[in-house]
Amino acid sequence: MDITIRPVRQAEFGAVGELLVAVYLTDGLLVAGAGDRYAARLRKVAERAEQAEVLVAVEGPDERVVGTVTFSAYGSPYAELARPGEGEFRMLAVRPEGRGRGVGEALVAACLERARALGLSGMVLSTPRHVLPAHRLYRRLGFVRAEERDWEPVPGITLWAFARDMA
């Protein structure tokens, strides 16, 4: 796999926002389709990059973006479930042609490494319950269901929580 994980560059903000929206649409994660209010939030990459860490997976000499994730620690406006001492990742998306090649795993591993570097004791995430391939990835990387932390960002949409000890 010829993939590099690195921080997003300003020139990539638009492409990363569109990648997120396209993947979320394809995966049925935007309930109201392209006009879903969350699509506007996904496109706010510049804002996220100021308040959290936006990572990208790039490939080839032209560094084509094939995936992205946002990492944040407790206290960040982008940490929705993290408690003191924990990190959180969200907005993980991989282009369809990048799936099955380890791109998602590399992005999650980069978040785990970032959490270790910050001395955090745990990592959390939330995900729709129907995204089974993602659940398999998270379990393979040591995450377990944390049902007590499931939540509804909007009425009728329940997100499952997963957590992992960094010890």
C-alpha positions, 0 to 999 in steps of 0.5 A: 500500500503506497499510502501516506497519512499526514495533516490536511493542507489548506489547498485540500480543504475543499476536496476533503469536504467534498470527499466527506459529503460524497462518501456520506451520501454513498453510504446513506449517512446523510438522511436528507440527501445532499441537502442534509444540514450535516453536509454543510458541517462536513464541508467546514474543513478549515474550521475543523483544522483550526480546532482539531486535527484533520488527517488525510490519506494520500497516494501516489506522486500527486498525493491524491486524497483517498481518505480523511479523519478528524482527531480531537482530544477532550475539550475540543469542540469536535470531541462529542464523547471524549471524557477527560484523558480521552481522544476521539475520532470522527468524520472518517471517510475513505473513497470507495476505490480506497476501501479494502486496501487498509486506508481506513485502518491506517487513518485510525492507527494514526489517531491512536498514535496521536492519542499515545503521543498526547499521553491519553488513556483512551479513545472513543468514537461514534458510528451509525449502527448499520455501518458493519464494515467499520464496526469490524475494523474498530473491533479488530483495532481493540475497540469495544462497544460502549452502549452506555455512551450511545447517543442521538445527535438528532431525534431518530438517529442513534449512534453507537459508541465504541471505546478503547483503552490506550494501556 
